[in-house]
Amino acid sequence: MGDIDQIHPSSMKAKMSPMSPVSGESVWYLGNMVHVVERVQTGVRMEKRALKVLRAFADYCDMSLGDLLEGIVLHAFDGKCPFNQESLKRIKELKKFYGLDLDSRSSHRLTEKVRK
């Protein structure tokens, strides 16, 4: 993501243009770079409390859940942590508030609760 090293409200340097050239596309200005992207709707399933934490953190950062997830994924693809210490502290508080006791060790070890 260029010069955006971490996802935090005070470090957000990218801005989405309110005028997208084509429906479903967004223009991002990152320094002098412009990236036109096509976004698609997705119906991913994920752990309920993790989603609550993500939504709350996105709201805290004044961004959409999709923008937050894109930032996390792009940082992960580059092998970088998307969060600074202040953000990690806030996420820890949100995890406690929503009762999320999972961490990276839980990855790929989750089984879905059987619904009756």
C-alpha atoms as one frame of an Amber mdcrd trajectory, in Angstrom:
protein
   0.000   0.000   0.000   2.881   2.324  -0.627   3.441   4.818   2.138   0.611
   3.598   4.382   2.398   1.406   6.884  -0.352   0.875   9.402  -4.118   1.041
   9.637  -4.965   3.730  12.132  -7.125   6.855  11.851  -4.181   9.195  12.361
  -2.058   7.428   9.734  -4.644   7.161   6.965  -3.223   8.875   3.905  -5.348
   7.225   1.218  -8.633   8.804   0.259 -11.341   7.343  -1.902 -12.655   9.623
  -4.588 -16.371  10.336  -4.270 -16.539  10.257  -8.073 -15.900   6.707  -9.256
 -15.330   6.417 -13.011 -17.452   3.281 -13.416 -20.063   1.735 -11.174 -18.317
  -0.695  -8.815 -14.923   0.940  -9.286 -13.190   3.206  -6.827 -10.271   5.548
  -7.285  -7.666   5.621  -4.525  -5.126   8.422  -4.315  -1.958   7.352  -2.570
   0.593  10.106  -2.705   0.928  10.626  -6.466  -0.247   7.113  -7.334  -3.798
   6.408  -8.484  -5.224   2.883  -8.427  -8.534   2.165 -10.116 -10.014  -1.030
  -8.714 -13.139  -3.050  -9.348 -14.882  -4.154  -6.188 -17.231  -7.117  -5.956
 -19.760  -8.084  -3.329 -18.787 -11.186  -1.378 -20.575 -13.343   1.131 -17.780
 -14.674   3.302 -18.532 -16.504   6.541 -16.425 -15.915   9.607 -16.484 -16.268
  13.372 -19.184 -14.034  14.850 -17.110 -12.332  17.570 -14.191 -11.738  15.198
 -16.579  -9.972  12.833 -17.902  -7.824  15.699 -14.344  -6.777  16.569 -13.570
  -5.987  12.926 -16.750  -3.929  12.514 -16.102  -2.007  15.727 -12.497  -1.327
  14.747 -13.524  -0.205  11.255 -16.022   2.177  12.861 -13.304   3.430  15.235
 -11.102   4.113  12.177 -14.043   5.767  10.382 -13.774   3.374   7.459 -15.878
   0.637   5.939 -15.382  -2.983   6.906 -14.373  -3.719   3.313 -11.690  -1.023
   3.343 -10.323  -2.360   6.634 -10.212  -5.924   5.308  -8.525  -4.800   2.068
  -5.860  -2.988   4.079  -5.266  -5.987   6.336  -4.991  -8.349   3.366  -2.650
  -6.100   1.371  -0.370  -5.691   4.382  -0.420  -9.462   5.004   0.469 -10.120
   1.358   3.550  -7.916   1.867   4.426  -9.664   5.147   3.723  -6.501   7.172
   1.679  -5.912  10.290  -1.182  -3.555   9.395  -1.540  -2.157  12.925   0.521
   0.144  15.116   0.728  -0.264  18.902  -2.194   2.071  19.591  -4.405   0.119
  17.169  -3.348  -3.203  18.683  -4.273  -1.867  22.120  -7.718  -0.843  20.860
  -8.200  -4.249  19.197  -7.262  -5.961  22.459  -9.925  -3.888  24.254 -12.512
  -4.756  21.597 -11.652  -8.461  21.802 -12.198  -8.349  25.552 -15.480  -6.425
  25.170 -16.851  -8.911  22.622 -15.449 -11.979  24.407 -13.146 -12.976  21.552
 -10.616 -15.385  23.050  -9.206 -16.610  19.726  -5.768 -15.688  18.407  -3.502
 -16.671  15.511  -2.952 -20.115  17.059  -6.685 -20.755  16.542  -6.384 -20.225
  12.795  -7.450 -23.256  10.725  -8.553 -25.059  13.907 -12.091 -23.739  14.145
 -15.119 -25.961  13.723 -18.585 -24.633  13.260 -21.197 -25.082  15.964 -23.931
 -27.499  14.923 -27.256 -25.697  14.576 -30.458 -27.394  15.624
